Amino acid sequence: MSGSAGAAAASASSAPPAQEEGMTWWYRWLCRLSGVLGAVSCAVSGLFNCVTIHPLNIAAGVWMIMNAFVLLLCEAPFCCQFVEFANTAAEKADRLRAWQKAVFYCGMAVVPVVISLTLTTLLGNAIAFATGVLYGLSALGKKGDAISYARIQQQRQQADEEKLAETLEGEL
């Protein structure tokens, strides 16, 4: 019984993560790099945002610093090696699909802008939002080639012409 459970665990661990299904290696690294750069920009802008007396700016700055930590935790867990749960959180983030990461990262980046619409929050969250956009684009997949698209359009046009011919014959 334990042998079958071990085989099931081995086959489950050998399956590629959900995000790697349609992404090339360079695009995956581009997404990770933009995530790390987004974390750095969020952290720096969040610190600048916290140096004020306006409570909404401070709240947005704290949220941006939290965004920076989450982005680093998900995209570069080796930067958080002294955090005990970093590897498990990174493994769970790697199992998410690309569209789920896109919604999560874009949502995290929009919240500080909604809290306090300033130039610091806009510029600080731009790269984090761009990371979500990159994951969203990878969720859409590759675009089709022109030949297959032309073939589909030709088939649709032929079907439309046949329907038009049938309606004209029915009227006569």
Phi, psi and omega in degrees: 000319180290335178293319179289326177291323178292322178292323178293321179292322179293320179289327178289324181282338179276348178290140180291150176299159185298327184285340184274357185296316184242009185255139173280166184294323183287327178288323177297318178290326176297318178296317179294318179297318178294328176295318179292316177296323176296322178294318179295316180293323177295319182293314181294314179293325177295321177295317178296325180291329182283345180272074180199174177254357180278123185295327179291325176294322178294318179297318178294322178295318178296319178297321180293322177293321176296320176300319180298318179295317181293318178298315178295322180295320183277321188264330181220075184294343178292340175286340181246042187291342180269358174271126188297322186267012185296315183292320179291322178294321179293323177294319177294322178292325178291334179280348178290149175285164184296322181290330177291319176296321180298313180295319181295311183291318179293321178296319178296325183281336182280328186302312179296329178292323178291322180294312183214106182275092176230167179296325180296317180289323179296310182289326180292328182263358184297316182287324176295320177294321178297328175298316176297322179294319178298317177294324177296320177294324178290333178289330178292330178091181181285149176280154181286160178281160186292328183293313180292325177295318179295322178296317179295317179297322180294319179296320178295319180295320178295320179295320178295320179294322178294319178295319179295320179295320179295319180292324178291322178292326180290331180282330182280000000 
